[in-house]
C-alpha cells in the first residue's frame, strides 16, 4: 500500500495492488480511504482521502459533490478501463456526481448509506435556536453568541467542522441528487444497512424508484444487523457487491 499525491497535492489516495486500479473507493464524511481496507483486500484499488479528510488538505473554497467530483477526476488516469466505483455516505454523493459527469468511464456503481435524496425533517430545531437564526439574519445577535448556540444545538459533524469544511457540510445537507441519478448509464447496487439511522432505508428505496424509472439496471440489497458504516460493519457484504459488479 502506498499513499500517492494527485492533482499536484490537492488530494491523496491509498494505492493498493499492481497495475491500474480496478476499484475507486470514496469514503464518508469525517472518514478516510482506509475504511475500505477489509472489504477490498486482495483487489487492485484506489481509496481516496477526499479533500479535507485524512491526508488530503482542505479545499481552497466551499464546494458541493460536483465540485469534489471535478477535483478528484485527476485520479481517473490511474484506473483500469472499466473500474467499479464505490461510495459510502458523503463519498457516495461524490461518486454519483463523478459517474454522471463521466459516462462510460465506470463499469458499475456500488452505493452504501448515501444521502441521495433530500428528506424533509420531521423535527424542528429548538425555538431558541430558530429565534437566534432569525436575529442573526437581521444582524441583531453577536457572532460569538450564535456560534455558541450552533455548537450546542448542531449535529456532531457540524460541531466538529470548521471554516470551509463547515460550509461544505451545510452545502451537502441542502443538495439532492435526483438529476444525477437519472443521468447514470451504468449498473447500480444500493447496499444498505438494515439499521442505518443516519440515512434510513427509505432513502435507498426512493433512489431505487428514480433509477428504475430512468431505466438504469439497479438492485437494492439490505444488510441485516448493519448500521450506517457497512464498509466496517459488514466488509464481506461490500466485497460481494463489488465482486458481482466486476463480473457483470
C-alpha positions in Angstrom: 0.0 0.0 0.0 1.3 3.4 -0.9 -0.1 6.9 -0.3 0.1 8.9 -3.5 -0.5 12.6 -4.3 -2.8 13.6 -7.0 -3.7 16.9 -8.6 -0.4 18.5 -7.6 -1.0 17.6 -3.9 -4.7 18.7 -3.8 -5.6 15.2 -2.5 -4.1 11.9 -1.7 -5.1 8.3 -2.1 -4.1 4.8 -0.9 -2.9 2.8 -3.9 -3.2 -1.0 -3.4 -2.2 -3.8 -5.7 -0.4 -3.9 -9.1 -1.4 -2.1 -12.3 -4.3 0.3 -12.9 -6.9 0.2 -10.1 -10.0 -1.9 -10.7 -11.9 -0.2 -7.9 -12.2 3.5 -7.0 -13.5 3.9 -3.4 -14.8 7.1 -1.8 -15.3 7.3 1.9 -17.9 9.1 4.1 -17.8 12.4 6.0 -15.1 12.5 8.6 -13.6 9.2 7.4 -10.8 8.3 5.1 -9.9 5.8 2.4 -8.6 3.2 4.9 -12.2 2.4 5.7 -12.2 0.1 2.6 -9.0 -1.9 3.6 -11.0 -5.0 4.7 -13.7 -5.0 2.1 -11.3 -4.6 -0.8 -8.4 -6.7 0.4 -6.7 -8.6 -2.4 -8.0 -6.3 -5.1 -6.2 -3.6 -7.0 -7.8 -0.4 -5.9 -7.5 3.3 -5.2 -9.1 4.6 -2.0 -9.0 8.4 -2.0 -8.8 10.6 1.1 -11.3 13.2 -0.1 -10.2 16.8 0.2 -10.4 18.0 3.8 -10.1 14.4 5.3 -7.3 12.1 6.1 -4.0 13.1 4.4 -5.7 15.5 2.0 -5.7 19.3 2.5 -8.9 21.3 2.9 -10.3 22.6 -0.5 -9.5 26.2 -1.2 -13.2 27.1 -1.3 -16.6 25.6 -0.4 -17.9 23.1 -3.0 -20.6 20.5 -3.3 -20.5 17.0 -4.6 -20.0 18.2 -8.2 -17.0 20.3 -7.1 -15.5 17.3 -5.4 -16.1 15.1 -8.4 -14.4 17.7 -10.7 -11.4 17.9 -8.3 -10.8 14.2 -8.0 -11.1 13.4 -11.7 -7.4 13.9 -11.8 -7.2 10.3 -10.5 -9.1 8.8 -13.4 -6.0 8.2 -15.4 -4.8 5.8 -12.7 -7.8 3.5 -13.1 -8.5 0.5 -15.3 -10.7 0.7 -18.4 -14.0 -0.1 -16.6 -13.4 0.1 -12.8 -16.1 -0.3 -10.2 -16.9 2.9 -8.4 -17.8 2.6 -4.6 -19.1 5.3 -2.5 -20.1 5.4 1.2 -22.2 8.2 2.6 -20.8 11.6 1.6 -18.4 9.8 -0.8 -21.4 8.2 -2.5 -22.7 11.7 -3.4 -19.3 12.4 -5.0 -19.4 9.0 -6.7 -22.8 9.7 -8.3 -21.7 13.1 -9.5 -18.5 11.6 -10.9 -20.2 8.8 -12.7 -22.9 11.1 -14.1 -20.3 13.6 -15.4 -18.1 10.8 -17.0 -20.5 8.5 -18.8 -18.9 5.2 -19.9 -15.9 5.6 -17.7 -17.0 3.2 -15.0 -18.3 -0.4 -15.2 -20.6 -0.1 -12.2 -21.5 1.8 -9.1 -21.9 0.5 -5.5 -23.5 2.9 -3.1 -23.9 2.4 0.6 -25.6 4.7 3.2 -25.6 7.6 0.8 -28.0 10.6 1.4 -29.0 10.8 -2.3 -32.4 12.3 -1.8 -33.0 15.2 0.4 -35.6 14.3 3.0 -37.9 16.6 4.9 -37.1 16.7 8.6 -39.8 15.5 10.9 -38.4 17.5 13.8 -37.7 21.2 14.2 -34.8 23.0 15.8 -35.4 24.3 19.3 -37.3 27.6 19.4 -34.4 29.4 20.9 -32.1 28.3 18.0 -34.7 29.3 15.4 -35.2 32.7 17.0 -31.4 33.2 17.1 -31.1 32.4 13.4 -33.9 35.0 12.7 -32.0 37.6 14.7 -28.7 36.7 13.0 -30.1 37.3 9.6 -31.0 40.8 10.8 -27.7 41.5 12.4 -29.2 41.6 15.8 -27.1 38.9 17.5 -23.4 38.7 18.1 -21.4 36.2 16.1 -19.9 34.6 19.2 -23.3 34.0 20.7 -24.6 32.5 17.5 -21.6 30.2 17.3 -22.2 29.1 20.9 -25.7 28.2 20.0 -24.7 26.3 16.9 -22.2 24.3 19.0 -25.0 23.5 21.4 -27.7 22.5 19.0 -25.8 21.5 15.9 -25.0 17.9 14.8 -21.8 16.2 15.8 -20.4 16.7 12.3 -21.4 20.3 12.3 -19.8 21.0 15.6 -16.5 19.2 14.6 -16.3 21.0 11.2 -14.5 24.4 10.9 -14.3 27.1 8.2 -14.6 25.8 4.7 -15.4 22.3 5.8 -18.4 23.5 7.8 -19.6 25.4 4.7 -19.2 22.3 2.6 -21.2 20.3 5.1 -24.1 22.8 5.0 -24.0 22.7 1.2 -24.1 18.9 1.2 -27.1 18.8 3.6 -29.0 21.0 1.2 -28.2 19.1 -2.0 -30.2 16.3 -3.6 -29.2 14.1 -6.5 -32.3 13.1 -8.4 -30.9 14.6 -11.7 -27.6 12.9 -11.4 -29.3 9.5 -10.6 -31.4 9.9 -13.8 -28.2 10.6 -15.8 -26.4 7.4 -14.7 -25.8 4.9 -17.5 -24.2 2.1 -15.6 -25.5 -0.7 -13.3 -26.0 0.4 -9.7 -26.2 -1.7 -6.4 -27.7 0.0 -3.4 -26.2 -1.7 -0.4 -27.9 -0.6 2.8 -27.6 -1.3 6.5 -30.9 -2.5 7.9 -30.4 -0.4 11.0 -28.9 2.7 9.3 -30.4 5.6 11.3 -28.2 8.2 9.6 -29.6 7.5 6.2 -32.7 5.3 6.6 -33.7 2.6 4.2 -36.5 4.8 2.7 -33.8 7.0 1.2 -32.5 3.9 -0.7 -36.0 3.0 -1.7 -36.6 6.5 -3.1 -33.3 6.3 -5.1 -34.3 2.8 -6.3 -37.5 4.2 -7.8 -35.7 7.0 -9.5 -33.2 4.7 -11.1 -35.8 2.2 -12.2 -37.9 4.9 -13.8 -34.8 6.1 -15.7 -34.2 2.5 -17.0 -31.0 2.0 -15.0 -30.1 -1.6 -14.0 -30.4 -1.4 -10.2 -30.8 -3.6 -7.2 -31.3 -2.9 -3.5 -29.6 -5.2 -1.1 -30.2 -4.9 2.7 -27.5 -5.9 5.1 -29.2 -7.4 8.2 -27.9 -6.1 11.5 -25.7 -3.4 10.0 -26.0 0.3 10.5 -24.6 3.2 8.6 -20.9 2.0 8.4 -21.3 -1.0 6.2 -17.7 -0.9 4.9 -16.6 -1.5 8.6 -19.5 -3.4 10.0 -20.0 -5.8 7.1 -17.0 -5.7 4.8 -17.9 -9.1 3.3 -21.2 -7.7 2.1 -19.5 -4.8 0.3 -16.8 -7.1 -1.1 -19.5 -9.4 -2.5 -21.3 -6.4 -4.1 -18.0 -5.2 -5.7 -17.1 -8.7 -7.0 -20.5 -9.2 -8.6 -20.3 -5.8 -10.2 -16.8 -6.6 -11.6 -18.1 -9.8 -13.3 -21.2 -8.3 -14.9 
